[in-house]
Amino acid sequence: MSEKDVKDSVVSEAEDSKESKKTETEIKSEAKAEAKTKEAKTEEKPKADKKESKADEAKNKKNDKKTKAKTNWFKGLKAEFSKIIWPDKQTLAKESTAVLIVSVILGVIIAAVDFIARVGIEFIVK
């Protein structure tokens, strides 16, 4: 055998091995494509029926998308709520008390600034 014959046989073997090593996804996608072409060939309807069915399909897809979006939103909401670490009663009481105290203090400060500003403006105006 010559070198050329050896190279040709190696190349043909490599090509054969590439074809046999198709991934599962490639095989599945080929099968889906074949199924779609078969369906298209078997479903030969009049044009009016196709238009009506396309309109119905579009409406159904739109409704399905809305329904899926709502259910996905609620599933996501439920998942987020399960991540929350809720405080116990003692912690809740402490934090609520702190918020009330800070709110009262800020209210007093704002009232004082308002009073001082009002008195100052009345003094300037008179």
Summary of the structure (lengths in Angstrom):
residues: 126
radius of gyration: 37.4
end to end distance: 119.1
largest distance: 119.1
contacts: 222
relative contact order: 0.03
helix: 88%
strand: 0%
